[in-house]
Amino acid sequence: MNSDSTTVAAIASAPGVGAVSLIRVSGVDAVSISASAVRCIGGLENAAERYATLCKVVSKDGAVIDEVLATVYRNPRSFTGEDVVELACHGGVLVTRRVLERLLECGARSADPGEFSRRAFENGKMDLTQAEGIMDLISAQTDLAMRAAHEQMQGKLGVQSERLREDLIGVVAHVEAFIDFPDEDIDPDTGAAMLKRIDEVLVGIDKMLSTAEQGRILREGVRTVICGEPNVGKSSLLNGLLGYERAIVSDVEGTTRDTVEEVVNIQGIPLRLIDTAGVRVSHDKIEQQGIVRSEKQIELADLIIEVVDGSRPGKRLLTEDQIAGRKHVLVINKNDLGVDEFWENGGGVNISCTHESVDEQGLEKLGNHIADELLLSESAWGGHAVAINARHQECLNRGKVALVAARAGLEVSVGAEFAALDLRDALDAIGEVAGRVDTEEIFDAIFGAFCIGK
């Protein structure tokens, strides 16, 4: 990351051919550099702020490169908090590149990945969690993920972490005052009141940490394996969930020999569906390889959808040891043929999916069941404004460890000095969530993952 006071420029729209491309320029000389590259009535320096101005981008020798709409944003009323000019040009790959090259020729520097967002952060336009929310919004695959990203962009996660940090600042100040001024009769407050304040912060940390799994699911999707014996309707279920025929469906057992993977949106949750070969004893070498792969996928799954034929008596394919505490949903298929009494109290979702018809009501019930199992139903999700990511989780866990150590130190009469060090560590760790601690490596890692132009 090369964030400095120079003026930077980059293409802010997606690569490829489109109707319009957007080029963003930001920095103290953004207006003057852009004015050197364009010609418009009255000059770009005098253009009304936030109004589109028709301009022509011209080369050094006066040849017209493109006709664009230029919009000027004066600091601090811009995304980055600096002077910003945005040029909307025609969306061809060549013309967009030529406009950018002209801006660079006039004195701008090519922006690094995420540099505009980093400048916004450094100029106080957003905290670190809001910047990460931008990337979550861009990469969101479902409505629920988009909703969580919007909440984070509104600063709700930053507010939560900052509230914990402010509560902790009072504890740190009190303990350090007691250490620094022993003759001033400052109450060390190492009794129940101080411990209660620390416990309240710990409760707040645990509440934020409880959203980590939901956050991982929303950002990465759920690795979901559809498994079962041959000819129970696994591929039919996959096709039903996708809404089109992705897997071959046949009455012949053992049709699926390899895993089939697709991504589907179920109740706002991205599921990475993996249809597997039916598991049974087989002497066919190719089918055996498919079964081995199925068993491997089951071991790696976040969510297991076990499909059984509800029209005939049978047994569950997976044992509790094989499920091993992972999320598990039982689907009792082929209800159109009747439900055998063996499955009447099976505790699963009754459904009827064939290669000819799809049970829409059954699929809806399955979606609700999956959302409940993953704790991402509307009732479960409603209490969470946002869900933390892996970086937030690591910061909060470090803060929790330090707070627990500080609490133990305050419970003994000679532990105030050690507790103060642990409290400082906790304060720094919690501050890193929203970027309140100046850790350059962290900033580089976060903004370096952004796309150029953002």
WOTA-V780435 format. One record per backbone hydrogen bond with DSSP energy under -1.0 kcal/mol. CO is the residue of the C=O (numbers start at 1). NH is the residue of the N-H. If there is no record, write none. Layout:
BEGIN
((CO:NH) (CO:NH))
END
This chain:
BEGIN
((7:109) (8:26) (9:111) (10:24) (19:91) (21:89) (22:12) (22:13) (23:87) (24:10) (25:85) (26:8) (27:30) (29:33) (30:34) (31:35) (32:36) (34:38) (37:58) (39:56) (40:43) (43:46) (44:47) (48:51) (53:70) (55:68) (56:39) (57:65) (57:66) (59:62) (63:59) (66:57) (68:55) (69:88) (70:53) (71:86) (72:50) (73:84) (74:77) (76:78) (83:27) (84:73) (85:25) (86:71) (87:23) (88:69) (89:21) (91:18) (92:96) (93:97) (94:98) (95:99) (96:100) (97:101) (98:102) (99:103) (100:104) (101:105) (102:106) (103:108) (104:107) (109:9) (112:115) (114:118) (115:119) (116:120) (117:121) (118:122) (119:123) (120:125) (121:124) (127:131) (128:132) (129:133) (130:134) (131:135) (132:136) (133:137) (134:138) (135:139) (142:146) (143:147) (144:148) (145:149) (146:150) (147:151) (148:152) (149:153) (150:154) (151:156) (152:155) (155:159) (156:160) (157:161) (158:162) (159:163) (160:164) (161:165) (162:166) (163:167) (164:168) (165:169) (166:170) (168:172) (169:173) (170:174) (171:175) (172:176) (173:177) (174:178) (175:179) (176:180) (177:181) (181:184) (191:195) (192:196) (193:197) (194:198) (195:199) (196:200) (197:201) (198:202) (199:203) (200:204) (201:205) (202:206) (203:207) (204:208) (205:209) (206:210) (208:211) (209:212) (211:215) (212:216) (213:217) (214:218) (215:219) (216:220) (217:221) (222:224) (222:272) (223:302) (223:303) (224:274) (225:305) (226:276) (227:307) (228:279) (233:237) (234:238) (235:239) (236:240) (237:241) (238:242) (239:243) (244:246) (260:275) (262:273) (264:271) (266:269) (269:266) (270:222) (271:264) (271:273) (272:224) (273:262) (274:226) (275:260) (284:288) (285:289) (286:290) (287:291) (288:292) (289:293) (290:294) (291:295) (292:296) (293:297) (294:298) (295:299) (296:300) (302:327) (303:225) (304:329) (305:227) (306:331) (308:333) (309:312) (310:340) (319:323) (320:324) (323:326) (327:304) (329:306) (330:349) (331:308) (332:351) (333:310) (334:337) (335:338) (340:343) (343:346) (349:332) (351:335) (357:354) (358:360) (359:363) (360:364) (361:365) (362:366) (363:367) (364:368) (365:369) (366:370) (367:371) (368:372) (369:373) (370:374) (371:376) (372:375) (377:381) (378:382) (381:384) (389:393) (390:394) (391:395) (392:396) (393:397) (394:398) (395:399) (396:400) (397:401) (398:402) (399:403) (400:404) (401:405) (402:406) (403:407) (404:408) (405:409) (406:410) (409:412) (412:415) (415:419) (416:420) (417:421) (418:422) (419:423) (420:424) (421:425) (422:426) (423:427) (424:428) (425:429) (426:430) (427:431) (428:432) (430:433) (431:436) (434:128) (437:439) (439:443) (440:444) (441:445) (442:446) (443:447) (444:448) (446:449) (447:450) (451:114) (451:454))
END
